[in-house]
Amino acid sequence: MKILAIGASRNIGYYASIRLLEKGATITFLLRSPSVFDNDEKIQGYIASGKARLVKGDALVKEDVRRAWEVAGQGEREGQVDFLLFTVGGTPHFSLTKGFLITPPNLCTASLLNALTTLPATSSRPNIIAITSNGLDEASHKALPLAMRLMYGYLLDGPHKDKLGAERVLAHTTGRAWADPEPEGHILPKGWETTPGLPGKGELKDEVVVVRPALLTDGAAKEKYRTSDTIIPGAYTVSRKDVAHFIVEDIIKNWDSWKGKTASIVY
């Protein structure tokens, strides 16, 4: 199995990648700073064996993403990549008046557009697993506990607008109906649907799973959590390591059951 991991230097993407490497996958990491793994003995072992490939580049630069796809496709079944693991998430800074902010404010959305507009032109397209968040759209936000609604509306408003932009792009390419207001112009500019190279409406119908975790924690993997392809009311938290477990041990293993769906995960 060959995988391109974007946003996997840490957190969910990293934990999922380690699990996949342990199962024999070959993973290409697109990293702004490949030195992030210099002291990581686990990753260094896989680099030495050729199972982990590091590509220096920025997901906000389309040509860097294109080059990462090319490296990910090298080897047997030349050009083919089985999965894109998209877990981009910026390091936020805090504003007293605006809560947590990321730079640029459309980091996830713009990075995802670059990944989709540079998909390999092969007979079999990669399947895509994209991490967003619970409570992004109106329906899932209303299902949150009151305390979570207040916190999401203040502290995480900026990052969530970005992830909602990413979901808007995925809704278009998978053909999923969109009931929410359109993302703001600084997240998705007018005319984004005609971005050169972007798959058309519904073209990726069975090739995407969106994962919406509850509020993420740094706890250990319990390997016990609730998942659903519908909204889970009253959702509070889930650990990043358990989201990684869910990706590897359920979504990828049972792709035909999850493809085309939005998966919620919570304790």
Protein Blocks (a to p, Z undefined) as FASTA:
>chain_A
ZZddehilgcjllmmmmmmmmnopacddddfblmlmmmmmklmmmmmnopaccddddfkl
mklmmmmmmmmmgcehihiafbdcdfbdcdddddfklopadddfklmmmmmmmmmmmgcc
dfbdcddddddbehkbmmlmmmpcfklmmmmmmmmmmmmmmmmmmmmmmmmmnopacfbd
cddfklmgghklmgghiacehklmmmcccdddddddfbdcehiacddfbdcehiabdcfk
lmmmmmmmmmmmmmmmmgopacdddZZ
